[in-house]
Amino acid sequence: MTLSVLPAAGTISFARGVPSPDMFPLERLAECARQAVLDHGRVALNYGAPAGYEPLREWIAARHGVAASQVLVTPGSLIGLNLVVRTLCAGRSAAVEAPTYDRMLHALADANAAVLTVPRSGAGLDLDRLATLASGADRPALLYVLPTFHNPTGTTLDLEQRRALVAIAIEHDLTVFEDDPYGLVRIDGTPQPYLHDLFREQGRPDLAIFASSFSKSVAPGLRAGYLVLPPGLVAQLTEAASRLYVSPPLLPQAQLHAFLAAGDLEPHLTTLAAFLKPRRDALLAALEGLPPDATWTRPEGGYFLWLELPGGLDGEALAERAVAVGVTFSAGAGFFAAEPRRATARLAFSYPSVAEIEAGAARLVNLIRDCIVDRGEAR
């Protein structure tokens, strides 16, 4: 995966889930930054408690129906993810979807945690496999799952799957770590309830950890992610955060709070949907030019779709060849802990323009067709 946020000149990048700068509410954020300094600078410019800017914690808590004490605002959701992994999974085992967010796999490796996998496909999560793991002798410390606009596939678990997942977790006292960085970035379709709300309905909120971020829905430069924790984990995670950083960045948290408290989020999400829809649709339309044995997901939101390559093409080899035609993307193998499906790719549609997506996808489709022809001639 490329380390650069921006694509090289002349290259069209489908590689990273980076928002286009045209998605940022620049004028409102500028006004909110000024408001944060003038109205709250005596607090926001100083050191602060590790749990984050209190008014922002209160806003998040009200949105999720929990006490503010259960909210830990972190400098990006990845820090929150690592805090959970280091606290609960170090030297133990954890269950993840296959495929899953690659940074979670890195965090588990750093924590020396064994990784157990639950296959995820267009049909959803393999609940039979989950039940087997949850009831086994090596029961995982937690299940990490991205129910909505899954990274990397872009798929969403339906209500039946969510209820079944929660029922299995409750039956086996399995903690579920629900990661939802993209859930607010909905293009179309019907929203599904959070898993942690379903746990609360069943009287077991102690089994639910929820993570989200404003990086995809507002701006990543604010570095504002958060955890919603069961009361029994609050002190432990807060202490872990205090060992990681002296103070969170309170000023951007105060800036974000001003934006949220003014009621700017919902109109902005409507703008994002209108921005992303033609980009997603352009990519979907272009992929229709692939051979009939290729398949891909149709995400209702988020930044990604998942491509099952035709003819058993290797995604990593294809990615290397794609650079020469001015296209980058993420090979699917890197999103698996073991036994990767190599004939896969993740394509992000959030950064390029519609015209760039059409051009880049056409290049990729032509390259795939050429690779299949080359394989046939080699045989």
Summary of the structure (lengths in Angstrom):
residues: 379
radius of gyration: 21.1
end to end distance: 30.6
largest distance: 71.6
contacts: 1315
relative contact order: 0.17
helix: 48%
strand: 16%
